[in-house]
């Protein structure tokens, strides 16, 4: 299946091209950047608008064979210069059609444009590269906009996450891997088979690399070494059993794994989303009052709910109950054929809960 490029890659390419045109005074219809994954993106530049003070241009998002709602959107970069600045700086903000963060717990703080940290790093890197060619040492102002963004945002979960007025500029690798369900499940099976063939008795599983630094800092474990199960947690458990592993440990952010506490084995938002309800129910069992439970039900993301639980002094008890339910449903799915351990964490609160033998299993996997 054909890969595509993220909105972050498009923004970085457009920003680089606009900076080049502003500094060199020449139109640029193609530009090349290197994505964080090391893949070269040769972008076609469209919608060029130039004057003495600023240049804007766009890259049309191509998500490859991934069914991404942003495919075909124009990711526009408008670049201007502040030559009076005392030192070199790249300032990045969002314009029309790029969302604005209104709730805590996301990649960017409240008030910032919803341009995640990796795309910001990409934009800064590419703009800096051009500026060095002409020894420009002032401030470069970059505004990223997506004219179709407000309309497209209604087809995403941004409104529920507390991101208003547009889409997010995303991407950690710079490339879009096609999200064919069959292809993903086949990939999971291949990765598990490889680890079994290497003689591993236990396997580490995670939905993705979200929490990479947390796992390195707290457990000395590199999530890159785990099998990425994406949203297919139930089918991953099935395959671990079929292949004859003795056990598995799943590590993940509470926002993803809390769904498993309700027996939801495909955690894609299109399949089910009962995060607030599950957290509220667990909080009630942990002893919260009605007002706290209602506040949790009104939360748009799990980090916000954790803040409420923390203020109520119930975060530890609630997370232990959530973990208990996660293990119950995972063990029910496996029919007790394998040992299952779990680690839950969050951006703000770090380690939330871990099962009794989680650390031992992680250590075993690290050393074998």
Secondary structure, DSSP 4 states (H G I P E B T S, - for coil): ---EE-HHHHHHHHHHHHHHHHHH-S--SEEEEE-TTS-EEEEEPEEEEE-SSEEEEEEE---TTS--TTTT-EEEEEEEEETT-SS-EEEEEE-TTB-EE-SSSSSS-TTSBSB-HHHHHHHHHHHHHHHHHTT--SEEEEEEEETTHHHHHTTSSHHHHTEESSB-B--SSSEE----HHHHHHHHHHHHHHHHHTT-SEEEEESSSTTHHHHHHHH---GGGSEE-TTBHHHHHHHHHHHT-SEEEEEEEHHHHGGGGGT--B--TTT---HHHHHHHHHHHHT--HHHHHHHHT-SSHHHHHHHHHHTT-HHHHHHHHHHHHHHHHHHHHTTSSEEEEEEEETTTEEEEE-TTHHHHHHHHHH-
